[in-house]
């Protein structure tokens, strides 16, 4: 068993890449965090998803599903309300992707650069930066981080969503710097302790996204150790 001596908050937003958290990304985050000596604590908003999709057909259904209840399917245990997250007791913040980041944690999927991010998530991201706690964001989640920081008036940071032109343009519009990276790597903004990796923005399966996620977790460890 790994020597667990750090705590990381993992933010979930449902279960399933079309309307919640991307399951492969979340599970790989949990795996590599544990291997790196972290105890992961999962959090999710205490409200319903924006909508529910049939993942077999991609069609919107009439179902109503609760973000925290659905997130528990991934966490295999307790999922605390996002409103209760206190970064002072944690060492790192991790945001897997999936459309839930752009539909439930924010309305980025609907409003683009005019998006609004969940107020609790904005608070948590701001607290992490203020306390010097590393933030790891995957897939589309770096764009949500960029929107959250822009809503606070800064700082301008470096982020990557791989090489997606539209999201790169959105981040630049918000005053941030977008850095192209490959699926098996990550970008580290050392000044602000922000780590981003494209995962399924570029990947085509668990094996292809695993290296970038593992690299992101290792980058978080180095940022913590470097102080």
C-alpha positions as CSV (number, residue, x, y, z in Angstrom):
1,X,0.0,0.0,0.0
2,X,1.2,3.5,-0.8
3,X,2.2,5.8,2.1
4,X,-0.8,8.2,2.3
5,X,0.3,11.5,3.7
6,X,-1.5,14.1,1.6
7,X,-5.1,15.0,0.9
8,X,-6.6,16.0,-2.5
9,X,-10.1,17.2,-3.3
10,X,-11.5,15.7,-6.5
11,X,-14.5,17.6,-7.9
12,X,-17.2,15.5,-9.6
13,X,-20.4,16.7,-11.4
14,X,-22.4,13.5,-12.1
15,X,-21.5,10.3,-13.8
16,X,-20.9,9.9,-17.5
17,X,-19.0,12.1,-20.0
18,X,-22.0,13.4,-21.9
19,X,-23.8,15.0,-18.9
20,X,-21.5,14.6,-15.9
21,X,-17.9,13.6,-15.0
22,X,-15.9,11.6,-17.5
23,X,-15.5,8.3,-15.7
24,X,-12.2,7.1,-17.1
25,X,-10.6,10.5,-16.3
26,X,-12.0,10.4,-12.7
27,X,-10.9,6.8,-12.0
28,X,-7.4,7.4,-13.4
29,X,-7.1,10.5,-11.3
30,X,-8.1,8.5,-8.2
31,X,-5.6,5.7,-9.1
32,X,-2.6,8.0,-9.7
33,X,-3.4,10.1,-6.7
34,X,-3.4,7.1,-4.4
35,X,-0.2,5.8,-6.0
36,X,1.4,9.2,-5.3
37,X,0.4,9.1,-1.6
38,X,-2.8,11.1,-1.6
39,X,-6.1,10.3,0.1
40,X,-8.7,11.6,-2.4
41,X,-11.8,13.2,-1.0
42,X,-14.6,13.6,-3.5
43,X,-17.0,16.6,-3.7
44,X,-19.9,17.5,-5.9
45,X,-22.6,20.2,-6.1
46,X,-25.8,19.5,-4.2
47,X,-28.2,19.9,-7.1
48,X,-29.6,18.3,-10.2
49,X,-27.6,18.0,-13.5
50,X,-28.3,20.4,-16.3
51,X,-29.9,17.5,-18.2
52,X,-29.5,13.7,-18.6
53,X,-28.4,11.9,-21.8
54,X,-28.8,8.3,-22.8
55,X,-25.2,7.4,-23.3
56,X,-26.0,4.6,-25.7
57,X,-27.8,7.0,-28.1
58,X,-26.5,10.4,-27.2
59,X,-30.1,11.6,-26.9
60,X,-31.5,13.9,-24.1
61,X,-34.0,12.1,-21.9
62,X,-36.7,13.3,-19.5
63,X,-34.8,11.9,-16.5
64,X,-33.7,14.1,-13.6
65,X,-30.5,13.0,-11.9
66,X,-28.7,14.6,-8.9
67,X,-25.0,15.5,-9.3
68,X,-23.8,14.3,-5.9
69,X,-25.9,11.1,-6.0
70,X,-24.6,10.3,-9.4
71,X,-21.0,11.2,-8.4
72,X,-21.2,8.5,-5.7
73,X,-21.3,5.9,-8.4
74,X,-17.7,6.9,-9.3
75,X,-16.4,7.7,-5.8
76,X,-17.5,4.3,-4.4
77,X,-18.0,6.0,-1.1
78,X,-18.7,9.4,0.4
79,X,-19.1,12.4,-1.8
80,X,-19.3,15.6,0.3
81,X,-21.2,18.8,-0.9
82,X,-19.0,21.1,-2.9
83,X,-20.2,23.9,-0.5
84,X,-18.4,22.2,2.4
85,X,-15.0,22.1,0.7
86,X,-12.3,24.0,2.7
87,X,-8.9,24.1,0.9
88,X,-7.1,25.0,4.1
89,X,-7.3,21.3,5.1
90,X,-6.2,19.9,1.7
91,X,-3.1,19.8,-0.3
92,X,-4.4,19.9,-3.9
93,X,-7.5,20.4,-6.0
94,X,-8.3,18.1,-9.0
95,X,-11.0,18.6,-11.6
96,X,-11.6,15.8,-14.1
97,X,-13.4,16.7,-17.3
98,X,-16.5,15.5,-19.0
99,X,-19.4,17.7,-20.2
100,X,-20.5,18.0,-16.6
101,X,-17.7,20.6,-16.1
102,X,-19.3,22.7,-18.9
103,X,-22.9,22.0,-18.0
104,X,-23.1,21.4,-14.3
105,X,-20.1,23.1,-12.8
106,X,-20.6,26.0,-15.2
107,X,-22.7,26.9,-18.2
108,X,-19.7,27.1,-20.5
109,X,-21.4,24.7,-23.0
110,X,-24.2,27.1,-23.4
111,X,-22.7,30.6,-23.0
112,X,-19.1,30.2,-24.0
113,X,-17.0,33.2,-22.9
114,X,-20.0,34.7,-21.1
115,X,-20.2,31.6,-18.9
116,X,-20.9,31.6,-15.2
117,X,-19.1,29.1,-12.9
118,X,-20.6,27.5,-9.8
119,X,-19.9,30.1,-7.0
120,X,-18.6,27.4,-4.7
121,X,-16.2,26.2,-7.3
122,X,-15.0,29.8,-8.0
123,X,-14.4,30.2,-4.2
124,X,-12.5,26.9,-4.0
125,X,-10.3,27.7,-7.1
126,X,-9.6,31.2,-5.7
127,X,-8.7,29.7,-2.2
128,X,-6.4,27.1,-3.8
129,X,-4.4,29.8,-5.6
130,X,-4.4,32.1,-2.6
131,X,-3.1,29.3,-0.4
132,X,-0.6,28.1,-3.0
133,X,-2.3,24.7,-3.4
134,X,-1.8,23.1,-6.8
135,X,-4.8,22.7,-9.1
136,X,-4.9,19.9,-11.7
137,X,-7.5,20.3,-14.4
138,X,-8.3,17.8,-17.2
139,X,-10.0,17.8,-20.5
140,X,-12.4,20.8,-20.7
141,X,-12.0,21.6,-17.0
142,X,-9.0,24.0,-17.7
143,X,-11.4,26.2,-19.6
144,X,-13.8,26.3,-16.6
145,X,-10.8,27.3,-14.4
146,X,-10.0,30.1,-16.9
147,X,-13.6,31.4,-16.8
148,X,-13.7,31.2,-13.0
149,X,-10.5,33.3,-12.7
150,X,-11.7,35.8,-15.2
151,X,-14.8,36.3,-13.2
152,X,-12.6,37.3,-10.3
153,X,-10.6,39.8,-12.4
154,X,-7.6,37.5,-12.7
155,X,-4.9,36.5,-12.4
156,X,-4.1,35.7,-16.1
157,X,-2.7,32.2,-16.2
158,X,-1.3,29.5,-18.5
159,X,-3.7,26.6,-19.3
160,X,-4.0,23.9,-21.9
161,X,-7.0,22.0,-23.4
162,X,-4.7,20.2,-25.9
163,X,-4.9,22.0,-29.2
164,X,-8.7,22.8,-29.5
165,X,-8.8,26.1,-31.5
166,X,-12.2,27.3,-30.1
167,X,-11.4,26.8,-26.5
168,X,-7.8,28.2,-27.0
169,X,-9.4,31.3,-28.5
170,X,-11.9,31.5,-25.6
171,X,-9.0,31.4,-23.0
172,X,-7.1,34.0,-24.9
173,X,-10.2,36.2,-25.1
174,X,-10.4,35.9,-21.3
175,X,-6.8,37.2,-21.0
176,X,-5.1,33.8,-20.4
177,X,-2.4,32.1,-22.3
178,X,-3.2,28.8,-24.0
179,X,-0.3,26.3,-24.5
180,X,-0.7,23.4,-26.9
181,X,0.3,20.0,-25.4
182,X,0.0,16.4,-26.5
183,X,-2.3,13.9,-24.9
184,X,0.5,12.1,-23.0
185,X,1.9,15.3,-21.4
186,X,0.7,18.2,-19.3
187,X,1.4,21.9,-19.0
188,X,2.5,23.4,-15.7
189,X,2.0,27.1,-14.8
190,X,4.6,27.1,-12.0
191,X,3.8,30.7,-10.9
192,X,0.2,29.9,-10.2
193,X,0.6,26.2,-9.5
194,X,-1.9,25.2,-12.2
195,X,-1.5,21.9,-14.1
196,X,-3.5,21.0,-17.1
197,X,-3.7,18.0,-19.4
198,X,-6.0,17.4,-22.4
199,X,-7.1,13.8,-21.6
200,X,-10.2,13.1,-23.8
201,X,-9.9,16.4,-25.6
202,X,-7.3,14.5,-27.6
203,X,-7.3,10.9,-26.4
204,X,-9.2,7.9,-27.8
205,X,-9.1,5.5,-24.9
206,X,-7.9,4.9,-21.3
207,X,-4.4,4.0,-22.3
208,X,-4.0,7.1,-24.4
209,X,-5.0,9.5,-21.6
210,X,-3.4,7.7,-18.7
211,X,0.2,9.0,-19.3
212,X,-0.9,12.7,-19.3
213,X,-3.0,12.3,-16.2
214,X,-0.2,10.5,-14.4
215,X,2.2,13.3,-15.5
216,X,-0.2,15.8,-14.2
217,X,-0.4,14.1,-10.7
218,X,3.4,13.9,-10.6
219,X,3.6,17.6,-11.5
220,X,1.3,18.3,-8.6
221,X,3.6,16.4,-6.3
222,X,6.6,18.3,-7.4
223,X,4.8,21.6,-6.9
224,X,4.0,20.7,-3.4
225,X,7.5,19.5,-2.6
226,X,9.0,22.6,-4.1
227,X,6.8,24.8,-1.9
